């Protein structure tokens, strides 16, 4: 979908809808490697990422030094091993105030922070609501991975067989 990779740059996306459908696998709606991305945070913004079917996709993905603040709506439908917001080995700041939801999922995650050496932290002040088999609302994987979920609008819900609201 969208890819950002310029050190020191700030990217502001006000209106954007990205649809990944027809069972396509291993795709990303929005990715940032370097720079700062404000995705749908301005007043009146409408941003969304919709993933329908497929395996191994991510709605929003950050690596390296990429920083994201998002108020987007990320929707996963009928996906397998996919994630709404994913940060891997990033020293950038990641903040979600939007809504991440999913239905008919298999082994998928709402928000995931993964660290294989770089401390990776996500702050969630939004809503995560995932449903399916083996789904998890929040996942922190690796010794340096952290998810802080707090604030009046922070809600985490995971329903279905072998599912969990949070997993570390």
C-alpha positions as CSV (number, residue, x, y, z in Angstrom):
1,X,0.0,0.0,0.0
2,X,2.1,2.9,1.4
3,X,5.8,2.7,2.2
4,X,7.8,5.4,4.0
5,X,11.6,5.4,4.3
6,X,13.3,8.7,4.7
7,X,15.3,9.5,7.9
8,X,14.2,12.7,9.6
9,X,11.1,13.1,7.4
10,X,7.6,13.6,8.8
11,X,4.7,12.1,6.7
12,X,1.1,13.2,7.4
13,X,-1.6,11.1,5.8
14,X,-5.1,12.6,6.3
15,X,-7.4,10.6,4.0
16,X,-6.5,7.1,2.9
17,X,-8.3,3.8,2.4
18,X,-6.2,0.7,1.5
19,X,-8.0,-2.5,0.6
20,X,-6.1,-5.8,0.4
21,X,-8.5,-8.6,-0.7
22,X,-9.1,-11.7,-2.8
23,X,-7.0,-13.9,-0.4
24,X,-3.7,-12.2,-1.3
25,X,-1.0,-13.2,1.2
26,X,2.1,-11.5,2.8
27,X,1.0,-7.9,2.1
28,X,1.2,-4.7,4.1
29,X,-1.2,-1.8,4.0
30,X,1.1,0.8,5.5
31,X,4.8,0.3,6.2
32,X,7.5,2.6,7.7
33,X,11.2,1.9,8.0
34,X,12.5,5.4,8.8
35,X,10.9,8.8,9.5
36,X,7.7,9.7,11.4
37,X,4.2,8.9,10.2
38,X,1.0,10.5,11.4
39,X,-1.6,8.3,9.9
40,X,-5.1,9.7,10.3
41,X,-4.4,11.8,13.4
42,X,-5.4,15.3,12.1
43,X,-8.9,16.6,12.9
44,X,-11.4,15.3,10.3
45,X,-9.1,12.5,9.1
46,X,-10.4,9.3,7.7
47,X,-7.9,6.5,7.3
48,X,-8.5,2.8,7.0
49,X,-6.8,-0.4,6.1
50,X,-9.0,-3.4,5.2
51,X,-7.5,-6.9,4.8
52,X,-9.8,-9.6,3.5
53,X,-8.6,-13.2,3.3
54,X,-5.0,-14.3,2.8
55,X,-2.2,-15.3,5.1
56,X,0.6,-13.4,6.8
57,X,-0.5,-9.8,6.1
58,X,-0.2,-6.7,8.2
59,X,-2.4,-3.6,8.3
60,X,0.3,-1.2,9.7
61,X,4.0,-2.3,10.1
62,X,7.0,-0.5,11.5
63,X,10.7,-1.5,11.5
64,X,14.1,0.2,12.2
65,X,13.6,3.8,13.4
66,X,10.1,4.3,12.0
67,X,7.7,6.0,14.3
68,X,3.9,5.9,13.9
69,X,1.0,7.6,15.5
70,X,-2.3,6.3,14.1
71,X,-6.0,6.9,14.6
72,X,-6.9,4.6,11.7
73,X,-9.5,1.9,11.5
74,X,-7.8,-1.4,10.7
75,X,-10.1,-4.3,9.8
76,X,-9.1,-8.0,9.3
77,X,-11.7,-10.3,7.8
78,X,-11.1,-14.1,7.3
79,X,-7.4,-13.9,7.5
80,X,-4.8,-16.4,8.8
81,X,-1.7,-15.5,10.7
82,X,-2.2,-11.7,10.1
83,X,-1.9,-8.7,12.4
84,X,-3.5,-5.3,12.5
85,X,-0.6,-3.2,13.9
86,X,2.9,-4.8,14.0
87,X,6.2,-3.3,15.2
88,X,9.4,-5.4,14.8
89,X,12.8,-4.3,16.1
90,X,12.0,-0.7,15.9
91,X,13.4,2.0,18.2
92,X,10.7,4.4,17.0
93,X,7.6,5.3,19.0
94,X,4.4,3.5,18.0
95,X,1.0,4.8,19.3
96,X,-2.5,3.6,18.4
97,X,-5.6,5.6,19.2
98,X,-7.7,4.0,16.4
99,X,-9.7,0.8,16.2
100,X,-8.3,-2.6,15.2
101,X,-10.9,-5.3,14.6
102,X,-11.2,-8.7,13.1
103,X,-13.7,-11.4,12.4
104,X,-13.4,-15.0,11.2
105,X,-9.6,-15.0,12.0
106,X,-7.2,-17.9,12.5
107,X,-4.1,-17.4,14.6
108,X,-4.1,-13.7,14.0
109,X,-3.3,-10.7,16.3
110,X,-4.7,-7.2,16.9
111,X,-1.4,-5.6,18.0
112,X,2.0,-7.2,18.1
113,X,5.4,-5.9,19.3
114,X,8.4,-8.2,18.5
115,X,12.0,-7.8,19.6
116,X,15.0,-9.8,18.6
117,X,17.5,-7.3,20.0
118,X,16.1,-3.8,19.7
119,X,13.7,-2.7,22.4
120,X,10.3,-2.3,20.7
121,X,7.4,-0.5,22.5
122,X,3.8,0.1,21.4
123,X,1.4,2.4,23.3
124,X,-2.3,1.5,22.7
125,X,-4.9,4.0,23.7
126,X,-7.4,2.6,21.1
127,X,-9.7,-0.4,20.8
128,X,-8.8,-3.9,19.8
129,X,-11.6,-6.4,19.1
130,X,-10.6,-9.7,17.4
131,X,-12.7,-12.9,16.9
132,X,-11.7,-16.3,15.6
133,X,-9.7,-19.3,16.5
134,X,-6.3,-18.8,18.3
135,X,-6.5,-15.0,18.1
136,X,-4.8,-12.6,20.5
137,X,-5.6,-9.0,21.1
138,X,-2.1,-7.9,22.3
139,X,1.2,-9.8,21.8
140,X,4.6,-8.9,23.2
141,X,7.3,-11.3,21.8
142,X,10.9,-11.2,22.7
143,X,12.8,-9.8,25.7
144,X,12.7,-6.2,24.6
145,X,9.0,-6.1,23.5
146,X,6.5,-4.0,25.4
147,X,2.9,-3.0,24.9
148,X,1.4,-0.3,27.2
149,X,-2.4,-0.3,26.9
150,X,-4.1,2.4,28.9
151,X,-6.3,5.4,28.7
152,X,-10.1,5.9,28.8
153,X,-10.6,4.6,25.3
154,X,-8.3,1.5,25.6
155,X,-10.3,-1.7,25.2
156,X,-9.1,-5.2,24.4
157,X,-11.3,-8.0,23.5
158,X,-10.5,-11.4,22.0
159,X,-13.2,-14.1,21.5
160,X,-13.1,-17.6,20.1
161,X,-11.5,-21.0,20.8
162,X,-7.9,-20.9,22.2
163,X,-7.9,-17.1,22.2
164,X,-6.5,-14.5,24.6
165,X,-6.7,-10.8,25.2
166,X,-3.0,-10.5,25.9
167,X,0.0,-12.8,25.4
168,X,3.7,-12.5,26.2
